[in-house]
Amino acid sequence: MDRSSQPKSGIAAEQRQSLPSTLYDESYFLSACEGFQEYTHSEGRQLSRRLKQAFAMAGIAPGMQVLDIGSGRGEIVLHCARLGAHACGMDFAAAANQLAIRMLAASSPVEATMGIVQADAKIVPFPGQCFDRVLMFDIVEHLYPWELHQAYRQAHRVLKDDGLLVIHTAPNRWYDRYAYPLVRLYRRITGEGAVYPKNPREIIPANLHVHVNEQDFLSLRRGLRQAGFAAKVWLDSPPQNVRENRLLATLRRIAFSWPPFRWFFEREVYAVAWKQPAGRREGEAR
């Protein structure tokens, strides 16, 4: 990473870290980034389960102005436009924008309602209160804490007063830290440890260098409140379509359904956030 522009001293330097956009090349978006298999097979017409679930939470309607921050390959922009919204995708990686422009150019019936902008999430190049929805799908974990706060503040600025910010991020930090070691131990006992490395990020090697700020439901809610949002935050997991004996099935049901166990075993974090009234904002940057 080129740090020549970063502060040189101690804590300040750590607080101002950023990932270079060159880490996100075309190979990343076509082999590691969430939804790449569905994108490749359908040229963006189908969404992965995660993206479909997050997209449904946004409640996109005809005529809405939508900004997708960290838009990647652009399929969310396409789906917004197909619902009659005016959608703009924004990503700081040149490779992402090139993929998105190529895909959207092939969708001429809705191309007038779509756009792609190369920009940093910390500096959103739009005027205040111009979007009904701001989407941040699978970008939160790629932004250092100082960057994420600025991105939230930018989302707050460009959202209309009655707009919504919709977020999906994975993995749940508490899963990786507390539940994954237990899962890995069990898998090693049953002879499946080869696909469960000690560091869970190694399951998708590309994440080793780009996941710098994974969240749990408390940290995500706290960060949104500090940026001036009220939020509903919740956890979810991929469907557990496995056949197992009654004891394991019972343990799995407890782990994924009962608090506090589910707080550690659920793997994905979702949020829908809205602007707090000015007098109630907590921790807002001055």
Number of C-alpha atoms within 10 A of each C-alpha: 10 8 13 7 9 14 14 11 8 8 9 11 13 14 14 15 19 18 17 13 15 12 15 19 13 20 11 16 18 17 14 15 18 20 21 19 17 15 20 13 10 11 15 23 15 18 20 15 14 20 18 14 13 23 20 10 16 19 12 19 16 12 14 20 23 27 30 23 25 25 27 30 29 28 23 26 28 26 20 27 28 20 14 16 22 24 27 24 27 25 24 20 21 18 20 25 24 16 17 25 17 12 18 22 12 11 14 9 11 19 16 11 19 22 19 22 17 18 18 17 23 17 12 21 14 12 10 14 15 17 26 22 25 26 25 23 24 22 22 26 22 20 22 19 19 14 20 21 20 18 22 23 23 19 29 26 19 21 25 19 16 11 21 26 25 25 23 26 25 25 21 24 25 18 22 19 13 12 19 20 17 13 16 19 15 13 15 15 10 9 10 12 15 10 13 18 13 14 13 19 17 13 13 11 12 16 17 13 11 16 18 17 15 22 20 25 19 11 12 21 21 16 19 28 22 17 24 24 28 20 20 15 19 18 21 18 16 10 7 9 6 7 8 10 8 9 9 11 13 11 11 16 14 15 18 20 15 12 11 11 14 20 23 21 27 24 23 21 24 24 22 21 21 22 24 17 11 10 6 13 16 17 13 16 11 3
